[in-house]
């Protein structure tokens, strides 16, 4: 069974649990028995569990491919915190960018590039260039 079918089944389950809670609540208001209190409590817990699972199941999968190309580049499938890169390029160093990133991955291309599948916080990159000295 695929993830979409599981989510659909769980969503249908939450509707059924909600209907059962409605019936149990109606019976509880007519007859104040401990069994109806227990039934309402159990149904609310099951419905809450299904709703929680639906929320967790909706999280996107992490990127399947991570690559960093170029001097001082950083790539991460998760979050990047406080990354520091410092690159000094000579005029003879190629300055072209790498190939574009595929849709399902994270790619940092080029000198000092930083890319992440999650959040980037406190990252700093410095790229400088200088001419080579003449002999």
C-alpha positions, 0 to 999 in steps of 0.5 A: 500500500502506497503512502497516498493510500495510507493517508487516505485510509487514515483520513477516512478513519478520522471521519469514522472516529468523529462520527463515533464520537458524535454518537457516543457523546449523544448517548453520554448526554442521555445516559451518564454511564462510565462506559460511555465516558470511556468510549468517548475518551478512547475515540478521542485518543484514536482520532487524535492519533490518526490526525497526528499521523496524518501530519507526520506523514505529510513531511517532505522527504529529504533531498536524495542527492547532495553535491558541492562543487567549486572551491569552498562550497558547502552543501547539506541535505539538512540545515546549515548553521554557522558555516564559514568559507573563505576562498581566494581565487587567482585570475587563472582559476575558472570562475564558471558555475557548475551545472544546474541542480536537479529538482530532487537534490541540493547542489552548491556550485561555484566558489564559496556557494552554500546550499541546504535542504533545510535552513541556513543560519549564520553562514558566511562566505567570502570570495576574493580574487587577485591577479597572479604576480609577474615573475 
